[in-house]
Amino acid sequence: MNYAYMLRCRDNSLYCGWTNDLDKRLDAHNKGKGGKYTRSRLPVSLAYYETFDTKEEAQRREWQLKQLTHREKEALLSSKDPGGSPSS
């Protein structure tokens, strides 16, 4: 399984990435071994993710998420549950 994800940083900013092991990647971010951006903004928490069959699909979605404004990302987060499915 492959994932595109968003993390909420301590300063309330959002970080987008992709991985094939979500738990391991979140742990790496919180140990300061993730993205350079998140190292000075710890701790981070998982805010959102979507699953994909291939890494190419996950990478494509990561790129799309990165193109969104902060306001658009927040709107996406408020309209879906953390697993990417519509909230009830």
Biopython code that builds the backbone (N, CA, C, O; Angstrom):
import numpy as np
from Bio.PDB.StructureBuilder import StructureBuilder

atoms = [
    (1, "MET", "N", (0.848, -1.181, 0.000)),
    (1, "MET", "CA", (0.000, 0.000, 0.000)),
    (1, "MET", "C", (0.890, 1.239, 0.000)),
    (1, "MET", "O", (1.955, 1.246, 0.618)),
    (2, "ASN", "N", (0.457, 2.269, -0.683)),
    (2, "ASN", "CA", (1.170, 3.543, -0.762)),
    (2, "ASN", "C", (0.231, 4.654, -0.305)),
    (2, "ASN", "O", (-0.985, 4.568, -0.481)),
    (3, "TYR", "N", (0.806, 5.686, 0.277)),
    (3, "TYR", "CA", (0.014, 6.736, 0.884)),
    (3, "TYR", "C", (0.508, 8.126, 0.475)),
    (3, "TYR", "O", (1.712, 8.361, 0.367)),
    (4, "ALA", "N", (-0.424, 9.027, 0.255)),
    (4, "ALA", "CA", (-0.148, 10.457, 0.215)),
    (4, "ALA", "C", (-0.726, 10.964, 1.533)),
    (4, "ALA", "O", (-1.820, 10.566, 1.932)),
    (5, "TYR", "N", (0.018, 11.849, 2.209)),
    (5, "TYR", "CA", (-0.421, 12.246, 3.540)),
    (5, "TYR", "C", (-0.125, 13.713, 3.817)),
    (5, "TYR", "O", (0.682, 14.350, 3.140)),
    (6, "MET", "N", (-0.810, 14.226, 4.842)),
    (6, "MET", "CA", (-0.543, 15.564, 5.350)),
    (6, "MET", "C", (-0.327, 15.461, 6.849)),
    (6, "MET", "O", (-1.067, 14.778, 7.556)),
    (7, "LEU", "N", (0.698, 16.151, 7.314)),
    (7, "LEU", "CA", (0.983, 16.239, 8.735)),
    (7, "LEU", "C", (0.679, 17.644, 9.225)),
    (7, "LEU", "O", (0.901, 18.623, 8.511)),
    (8, "ARG", "N", (0.176, 17.736, 10.432)),
    (8, "ARG", "CA", (0.011, 19.037, 11.075)),
    (8, "ARG", "C", (1.223, 19.228, 11.980)),
    (8, "ARG", "O", (1.498, 18.406, 12.854)),
    (9, "CYS", "N", (1.938, 20.318, 11.757)),
    (9, "CYS", "CA", (3.134, 20.624, 12.536)),
    (9, "CYS", "C", (2.762, 21.446, 13.771)),
    (9, "CYS", "O", (1.655, 21.973, 13.878)),
    (10, "ARG", "N", (3.711, 21.539, 14.694)),
    (10, "ARG", "CA", (3.499, 22.273, 15.942)),
    (10, "ARG", "C", (3.068, 23.720, 15.683)),
    (10, "ARG", "O", (2.275, 24.276, 16.444)),
    (11, "ASP", "N", (3.585, 24.326, 14.620)),
    (11, "ASP", "CA", (3.239, 25.718, 14.309)),
    (11, "ASP", "C", (1.958, 25.845, 13.488)),
    (11, "ASP", "O", (1.646, 26.919, 12.974)),
    (12, "ASN", "N", (1.221, 24.742, 13.369)),
    (12, "ASN", "CA", (-0.058, 24.665, 12.653)),
    (12, "ASN", "C", (0.110, 24.665, 11.136)),
    (12, "ASN", "O", (-0.886, 24.719, 10.414)),
    (13, "SER", "N", (1.339, 24.607, 10.636)),
    (13, "SER", "CA", (1.542, 24.468, 9.199)),
    (13, "SER", "C", (1.267, 23.018, 8.800)),
    (13, "SER", "O", (1.180, 22.132, 9.649)),
    (14, "LEU", "N", (1.136, 22.798, 7.512)),
    (14, "LEU", "CA", (0.853, 21.459, 7.000)),
    (14, "LEU", "C", (1.979, 21.005, 6.084)),
    (14, "LEU", "O", (2.470, 21.775, 5.258)),
    (15, "TYR", "N", (2.379, 19.760, 6.235)),
    (15, "TYR", "CA", (3.440, 19.161, 5.431)),
    (15, "TYR", "C", (2.833, 18.020, 4.633)),
    (15, "TYR", "O", (2.088, 17.210, 5.185)),
    (16, "CYS", "N", (3.137, 17.946, 3.351)),
    (16, "CYS", "CA", (2.624, 16.877, 2.490)),
    (16, "CYS", "C", (3.760, 15.950, 2.087)),
    (16, "CYS", "O", (4.882, 16.392, 1.843)),
    (17, "GLY", "N", (3.458, 14.671, 2.022)),
    (17, "GLY", "CA", (4.452, 13.697, 1.602)),
    (17, "GLY", "C", (3.789, 12.438, 1.085)),
    (17, "GLY", "O", (2.565, 12.360, 0.978)),
    (18, "TRP", "N", (4.626, 11.439, 0.759)),
    (18, "TRP", "CA", (4.113, 10.133, 0.360)),
    (18, "TRP", "C", (5.032, 9.081, 0.978)),
    (18, "TRP", "O", (6.197, 9.351, 1.267)),
    (19, "THR", "N", (4.498, 7.897, 1.173)),
    (19, "THR", "CA", (5.266, 6.797, 1.761)),
    (19, "THR", "C", (4.575, 5.476, 1.455)),
    (19, "THR", "O", (3.427, 5.444, 1.013)),
    (20, "ASN", "N", (5.299, 4.388, 1.700)),
    (20, "ASN", "CA", (4.671, 3.074, 1.608)),
    (20, "ASN", "C", (4.517, 2.451, 2.995)),
    (20, "ASN", "O", (4.060, 1.314, 3.112)),
    (21, "ASP", "N", (4.893, 3.181, 4.043)),
    (21, "ASP", "CA", (4.725, 2.728, 5.431)),
    (21, "ASP", "C", (4.413, 3.949, 6.292)),
    (21, "ASP", "O", (5.315, 4.635, 6.774)),
    (22, "LEU", "N", (3.147, 4.200, 6.471)),
    (22, "LEU", "CA", (2.689, 5.430, 7.126)),
    (22, "LEU", "C", (3.151, 5.520, 8.580)),
    (22, "LEU", "O", (3.627, 6.572, 9.008)),
    (23, "ASP", "N", (3.018, 4.440, 9.341)),
    (23, "ASP", "CA", (3.423, 4.470, 10.750)),
    (23, "ASP", "C", (4.921, 4.724, 10.891)),
    (23, "ASP", "O", (5.346, 5.531, 11.718)),
    (24, "LYS", "N", (5.706, 4.038, 10.089)),
    (24, "LYS", "CA", (7.158, 4.203, 10.137)),
    (24, "LYS", "C", (7.563, 5.625, 9.744)),
    (24, "LYS", "O", (8.465, 6.205, 10.347)),
    (25, "ARG", "N", (6.907, 6.173, 8.747)),
    (25, "ARG", "CA", (7.240, 7.523, 8.278)),
    (25, "ARG", "C", (6.860, 8.571, 9.320)),
    (25, "ARG", "O", (7.622, 9.509, 9.554)),
    (26, "LEU", "N", (5.701, 8.427, 9.944)),
    (26, "LEU", "CA", (5.289, 9.361, 10.989)),
    (26, "LEU", "C", (6.273, 9.312, 12.154)),
    (26, "LEU", "O", (6.642, 10.349, 12.705)),
    (27, "ASP", "N", (6.695, 8.107, 12.526)),
    (27, "ASP", "CA", (7.677, 7.942, 13.588)),
    (27, "ASP", "C", (8.999, 8.620, 13.213)),
    (27, "ASP", "O", (9.612, 9.297, 14.038)),
    (28, "ALA", "N", (9.428, 8.435, 11.973)),
    (28, "ALA", "CA", (10.671, 9.054, 11.502)),
    (28, "ALA", "C", (10.579, 10.579, 11.570)),
    (28, "ALA", "O", (11.525, 11.241, 11.997)),
    (29, "HIS", "N", (9.439, 11.137, 11.147)),
    (29, "HIS", "CA", (9.256, 12.590, 11.223)),
    (29, "HIS", "C", (9.405, 13.062, 12.667)),
    (29, "HIS", "O", (10.108, 14.036, 12.935)),
    (30, "ASN", "N", (8.744, 12.371, 13.598)),
    (30, "ASN", "CA", (8.762, 12.805, 14.992)),
    (30, "ASN", "C", (10.100, 12.568, 15.682)),
    (30, "ASN", "O", (10.345, 13.122, 16.754)),
    (31, "LYS", "N", (10.956, 11.765, 15.094)),
    (31, "LYS", "CA", (12.314, 11.571, 15.617)),
    (31, "LYS", "C", (13.305, 12.516, 14.945)),
    (31, "LYS", "O", (14.509, 12.429, 15.186)),
    (32, "GLY", "N", (12.798, 13.426, 14.093)),
    (32, "GLY", "CA", (13.656, 14.385, 13.415)),
    (32, "GLY", "C", (14.375, 13.807, 12.206)),
    (32, "GLY", "O", (15.313, 14.418, 11.694)),
    (33, "LYS", "N", (13.948, 12.637, 11.746)),
    (33, "LYS", "CA", (14.584, 11.986, 10.603)),
    (33, "LYS", "C", (13.695, 11.995, 9.363)),
    (33, "LYS", "O", (13.964, 11.293, 8.389)),
    (34, "GLY", "N", (12.639, 12.793, 9.410)),
    (34, "GLY", "CA", (11.739, 12.907, 8.269)),
    (34, "GLY", "C", (12.169, 14.056, 7.383)),
    (34, "GLY", "O", (13.364, 14.296, 7.206)),
    (35, "GLY", "N", (11.231, 14.747, 6.843)),
    (35, "GLY", "CA", (11.534, 15.873, 5.963)),
    (35, "GLY", "C", (12.223, 17.004, 6.707)),
    (35, "GLY", "O", (11.963, 17.235, 7.887)),
    (36, "LYS", "N", (13.095, 17.698, 6.014)),
    (36, "LYS", "CA", (13.830, 18.830, 6.582)),
    (36, "LYS", "C", (12.857, 19.878, 7.135)),
    (36, "LYS", "O", (13.117, 20.484, 8.174)),
    (37, "TYR", "N", (11.755, 20.082, 6.446)),
    (37, "TYR", "CA", (10.765, 21.074, 6.855)),
    (37, "TYR", "C", (10.228, 20.787, 8.259)),
    (37, "TYR", "O", (10.042, 21.709, 9.053)),
    (38, "THR", "N", (9.978, 19.515, 8.564)),
    (38, "THR", "CA", (9.332, 19.172, 9.835)),
    (38, "THR", "C", (10.288, 19.167, 11.023)),
    (38, "THR", "O", (9.834, 19.237, 12.165)),
    (39, "ARG", "N", (11.587, 19.087, 10.792)),
    (39, "ARG", "CA", (12.557, 18.959, 11.898)),
    (39, "ARG", "C", (12.460, 20.083, 12.924)),
    (39, "ARG", "O", (12.623, 19.845, 14.121)),
    (40, "SER", "N", (12.199, 21.284, 12.473)),
    (40, "SER", "CA", (12.108, 22.413, 13.405)),
    (40, "SER", "C", (10.672, 22.690, 13.835)),
    (40, "SER", "O", (10.404, 23.688, 14.505)),
    (41, "ARG", "N", (9.758, 21.821, 13.457)),
    (41, "ARG", "CA", (8.342, 22.040, 13.759)),
    (41, "ARG", "C", (7.728, 20.854, 14.493)),
    (41, "ARG", "O", (6.532, 20.594, 14.363)),
    (42, "LEU", "N", (8.526, 20.148, 15.251)),
    (42, "LEU", "CA", (8.066, 18.953, 15.973)),
    (42, "LEU", "C", (7.325, 19.350, 17.237)),
    (42, "LEU", "O", (7.600, 20.411, 17.797)),
    (43, "PRO", "N", (6.398, 18.534, 17.699)),
    (43, "PRO", "CA", (5.987, 17.282, 17.088)),
    (43, "PRO", "C", (5.001, 17.512, 15.943)),
    (43, "PRO", "O", (4.408, 18.582, 15.809)),
    (44, "VAL", "N", (4.850, 16.487, 15.135)),
    (44, "VAL", "CA", (3.871, 16.515, 14.053)),
    (44, "VAL", "C", (2.840, 15.425, 14.308)),
    (44, "VAL", "O", (3.119, 14.439, 14.990)),
    (45, "SER", "N", (1.653, 15.610, 13.757)),
    (45, "SER", "CA", (0.612, 14.590, 13.881)),
    (45, "SER", "C", (-0.003, 14.360, 12.502)),
    (45, "SER", "O", (-0.048, 15.257, 11.661)),
    (46, "LEU", "N", (-0.464, 13.160, 12.302)),
    (46, "LEU", "CA", (-1.096, 12.815, 11.035)),
    (46, "LEU", "C", (-2.450, 13.509, 10.948)),
    (46, "LEU", "O", (-3.315, 13.307, 11.800)),
    (47, "ALA", "N", (-2.627, 14.320, 9.924)),
    (47, "ALA", "CA", (-3.876, 15.061, 9.745)),
    (47, "ALA", "C", (-4.762, 14.424, 8.680)),
    (47, "ALA", "O", (-5.985, 14.551, 8.729)),
    (48, "TYR", "N", (-4.142, 13.733, 7.713)),
    (48, "TYR", "CA", (-4.908, 13.259, 6.560)),
    (48, "TYR", "C", (-4.058, 12.273, 5.771)),
    (48, "TYR", "O", (-2.837, 12.418, 5.697)),
    (49, "TYR", "N", (-4.702, 11.273, 5.183)),
    (49, "TYR", "CA", (-3.999, 10.400, 4.240)),
    (49, "TYR", "C", (-4.980, 9.772, 3.256)),
    (49, "TYR", "O", (-6.175, 9.652, 3.526)),
    (50, "GLU", "N", (-4.447, 9.383, 2.128)),
    (50, "GLU", "CA", (-5.183, 8.638, 1.112)),
    (50, "GLU", "C", (-4.318, 7.444, 0.719)),
    (50, "GLU", "O", (-3.091, 7.527, 0.753)),
    (51, "THR", "N", (-4.950, 6.343, 0.350)),
    (51, "THR", "CA", (-4.220, 5.135, -0.034)),
    (51, "THR", "C", (-4.248, 4.939, -1.544)),
    (51, "THR", "O", (-5.203, 5.317, -2.222)),
    (52, "PHE", "N", (-3.168, 4.334, -2.055)),
    (52, "PHE", "CA", (-3.022, 4.090, -3.490)),
    (52, "PHE", "C", (-2.341, 2.748, -3.716)),
    (52, "PHE", "O", (-1.579, 2.277, -2.872)),
    (53, "ASP", "N", (-2.619, 2.141, -4.852)),
    (53, "ASP", "CA", (-2.002, 0.862, -5.193)),
    (53, "ASP", "C", (-0.547, 1.018, -5.612)),
    (53, "ASP", "O", (0.270, 0.136, -5.344)),
    (54, "THR", "N", (-0.213, 2.123, -6.264)),
    (54, "THR", "CA", (1.149, 2.290, -6.759)),
    (54, "THR", "C", (1.797, 3.539, -6.166)),
    (54, "THR", "O", (1.113, 4.480, -5.764)),
    (55, "LYS", "N", (3.130, 3.530, -6.121)),
    (55, "LYS", "CA", (3.838, 4.699, -5.601)),
    (55, "LYS", "C", (3.674, 5.892, -6.526)),
    (55, "LYS", "O", (3.662, 7.035, -6.069)),
    (56, "GLU", "N", (3.549, 5.639, -7.820)),
    (56, "GLU", "CA", (3.361, 6.732, -8.776)),
    (56, "GLU", "C", (2.064, 7.485, -8.509)),
    (56, "GLU", "O", (2.024, 8.712, -8.596)),
    (57, "GLU", "N", (1.002, 6.747, -8.182)),
    (57, "GLU", "CA", (-0.277, 7.398, -7.862)),
    (57, "GLU", "C", (-0.144, 8.237, -6.587)),
    (57, "GLU", "O", (-0.653, 9.356, -6.515)),
    (58, "ALA", "N", (0.539, 7.687, -5.593)),
    (58, "ALA", "CA", (0.730, 8.406, -4.332)),
    (58, "ALA", "C", (1.574, 9.660, -4.560)),
    (58, "ALA", "O", (1.269, 10.719, -4.011)),
    (59, "GLN", "N", (2.616, 9.548, -5.354)),
    (59, "GLN", "CA", (3.476, 10.697, -5.644)),
    (59, "GLN", "C", (2.705, 11.769, -6.421)),
    (59, "GLN", "O", (2.886, 12.962, -6.179)),
    (60, "ARG", "N", (1.864, 11.353, -7.336)),
    (60, "ARG", "CA", (1.053, 12.294, -8.108)),
    (60, "ARG", "C", (0.105, 13.058, -7.173)),
    (60, "ARG", "O", (-0.051, 14.273, -7.290)),
    (61, "ARG", "N", (-0.519, 12.334, -6.255)),
    (61, "ARG", "CA", (-1.438, 12.966, -5.316)),
    (61, "ARG", "C", (-0.694, 13.892, -4.351)),
    (61, "ARG", "O", (-1.198, 14.960, -4.004)),
    (62, "GLU", "N", (0.505, 13.483, -3.916)),
    (62, "GLU", "CA", (1.311, 14.348, -3.072)),
    (62, "GLU", "C", (1.564, 15.682, -3.783)),
    (62, "GLU", "O", (1.423, 16.747, -3.183)),
    (63, "TRP", "N", (1.933, 15.615, -5.042)),
    (63, "TRP", "CA", (2.187, 16.833, -5.817)),
    (63, "TRP", "C", (0.928, 17.702, -5.869)),
    (63, "TRP", "O", (0.995, 18.921, -5.708)),
    (64, "GLN", "N", (-0.227, 17.054, -6.098)),
    (64, "GLN", "CA", (-1.485, 17.804, -6.139)),
    (64, "GLN", "C", (-1.761, 18.490, -4.801)),
    (64, "GLN", "O", (-2.171, 19.650, -4.766)),
    (65, "LEU", "N", (-1.534, 17.768, -3.702)),
    (65, "LEU", "CA", (-1.766, 18.346, -2.380)),
    (65, "LEU", "C", (-0.847, 19.527, -2.134)),
    (65, "LEU", "O", (-1.261, 20.526, -1.546)),
    (66, "LYS", "N", (0.390, 19.423, -2.576)),
    (66, "LYS", "CA", (1.340, 20.510, -2.382)),
    (66, "LYS", "C", (0.962, 21.764, -3.159)),
    (66, "LYS", "O", (1.381, 22.863, -2.796)),
    (67, "GLN", "N", (0.187, 21.618, -4.208)),
    (67, "GLN", "CA", (-0.231, 22.772, -5.016)),
    (67, "GLN", "C", (-1.376, 23.542, -4.370)),
    (67, "GLN", "O", (-1.654, 24.676, -4.761)),
    (68, "LEU", "N", (-2.043, 22.944, -3.390)),
    (68, "LEU", "CA", (-3.164, 23.607, -2.726)),
    (68, "LEU", "C", (-2.659, 24.709, -1.803)),
    (68, "LEU", "O", (-1.566, 24.614, -1.244)),
    (69, "THR", "N", (-3.460, 25.744, -1.652)),
    (69, "THR", "CA", (-3.148, 26.779, -0.664)),
    (69, "THR", "C", (-3.436, 26.214, 0.727)),
    (69, "THR", "O", (-4.092, 25.181, 0.865)),
    (70, "HIS", "N", (-2.940, 26.901, 1.746)),
    (70, "HIS", "CA", (-3.211, 26.458, 3.119)),
    (70, "HIS", "C", (-4.723, 26.410, 3.361)),
    (70, "HIS", "O", (-5.228, 25.475, 3.983)),
    (71, "ARG", "N", (-5.425, 27.401, 2.877)),
    (71, "ARG", "CA", (-6.888, 27.446, 3.054)),
    (71, "ARG", "C", (-7.559, 26.236, 2.376)),
    (71, "ARG", "O", (-8.473, 25.634, 2.939)),
    (72, "GLU", "N", (-7.103, 25.892, 1.178)),
    (72, "GLU", "CA", (-7.675, 24.737, 0.470)),
    (72, "GLU", "C", (-7.361, 23.432, 1.198)),
    (72, "GLU", "O", (-8.200, 22.534, 1.255)),
    (73, "LYS", "N", (-6.162, 23.329, 1.749)),
    (73, "LYS", "CA", (-5.806, 22.134, 2.521)),
    (73, "LYS", "C", (-6.689, 22.018, 3.754)),
    (73, "LYS", "O", (-7.173, 20.932, 4.073)),
    (74, "GLU", "N", (-6.899, 23.132, 4.448)),
    (74, "GLU", "CA", (-7.757, 23.121, 5.637)),
    (74, "GLU", "C", (-9.190, 22.731, 5.269)),
    (74, "GLU", "O", (-9.843, 22.002, 6.017)),
    (75, "ALA", "N", (-9.677, 23.205, 4.138)),
    (75, "ALA", "CA", (-11.019, 22.842, 3.686)),
    (75, "ALA", "C", (-11.096, 21.337, 3.411)),
    (75, "ALA", "O", (-12.090, 20.693, 3.746)),
    (76, "LEU", "N", (-10.060, 20.786, 2.808)),
    (76, "LEU", "CA", (-10.007, 19.347, 2.556)),
    (76, "LEU", "C", (-10.027, 18.589, 3.872)),
    (76, "LEU", "O", (-10.747, 17.600, 4.003)),
    (77, "LEU", "N", (-9.253, 19.034, 4.840)),
    (77, "LEU", "CA", (-9.209, 18.364, 6.139)),
    (77, "LEU", "C", (-10.548, 18.412, 6.855)),
    (77, "LEU", "O", (-10.939, 17.439, 7.500)),
    (78, "SER", "N", (-11.240, 19.505, 6.753)),
    (78, "SER", "CA", (-12.521, 19.628, 7.453)),
    (78, "SER", "C", (-13.640, 18.862, 6.758)),
    (78, "SER", "O", (-14.675, 18.595, 7.369)),
    (79, "SER", "N", (-13.448, 18.507, 5.493)),
    (79, "SER", "CA", (-14.501, 17.798, 4.757)),
    (79, "SER", "C", (-14.320, 16.287, 4.764)),
    (79, "SER", "O", (-15.197, 15.557, 4.303)),
    (80, "LYS", "N", (-13.192, 15.812, 5.283)),
    (80, "LYS", "CA", (-12.917, 14.381, 5.260)),
    (80, "LYS", "C", (-12.368, 13.933, 6.593)),
    (80, "LYS", "O", (-11.834, 14.730, 7.363)),
    (81, "ASP", "N", (-12.510, 12.627, 6.859)),
    (81, "ASP", "CA", (-11.882, 12.089, 8.060)),
    (81, "ASP", "C", (-10.402, 11.845, 7.765)),
    (81, "ASP", "O", (-9.993, 11.928, 6.607)),
    (82, "PRO", "N", (-9.584, 11.544, 8.784)),
    (82, "PRO", "CA", (-8.143, 11.413, 8.566)),
    (82, "PRO", "C", (-7.757, 10.351, 7.542)),
    (82, "PRO", "O", (-6.650, 10.396, 7.005)),
    (83, "GLY", "N", (-8.623, 9.417, 7.265)),
    (83, "GLY", "CA", (-8.308, 8.372, 6.303)),
    (83, "GLY", "C", (-8.712, 8.711, 4.880)),
    (83, "GLY", "O", (-8.607, 7.872, 3.986)),
    (84, "GLY", "N", (-9.163, 9.906, 4.669)),
    (84, "GLY", "CA", (-9.459, 10.342, 3.311)),
    (84, "GLY", "C", (-10.868, 10.054, 2.836)),
    (84, "GLY", "O", (-11.206, 10.389, 1.701)),
    (85, "SER", "N", (-11.710, 9.437, 3.673)),
    (85, "SER", "CA", (-13.070, 9.186, 3.233)),
    (85, "SER", "C", (-13.992, 10.271, 3.774)),
    (85, "SER", "O", (-13.702, 10.862, 4.815)),
    (86, "PRO", "N", (-15.092, 10.541, 3.087)),
    (86, "PRO", "CA", (-16.002, 11.603, 3.530)),
    (86, "PRO", "C", (-16.464, 11.382, 4.954)),
    (86, "PRO", "O", (-16.787, 10.259, 5.340)),
    (87, "SER", "N", (-16.497, 12.452, 5.739)),
    (87, "SER", "CA", (-16.970, 12.325, 7.112)),
    (87, "SER", "C", (-18.488, 12.266, 7.124)),
    (87, "SER", "O", (-19.155, 12.752, 6.211)),
    (88, "SER", "N", (-19.016, 11.660, 8.180)),
    (88, "SER", "CA", (-20.476, 11.509, 8.275)),
    (88, "SER", "C", (-21.104, 12.671, 8.965)),
    (88, "SER", "O", (-22.323, 12.706, 9.131)),
]
sb = StructureBuilder()
sb.init_structure("model")
sb.init_model(0)
sb.init_chain("A")
sb.init_seg("    ")
for serial, (resi, resn, name, xyz) in enumerate(atoms, 1):
    if name == "N":
        sb.init_residue(resn, " ", resi, " ")
    sb.init_atom(name, np.array(xyz, "f"), 0.0, 1.0, " ", f" {name:<3s}", serial, name[0])
structure = sb.get_structure()
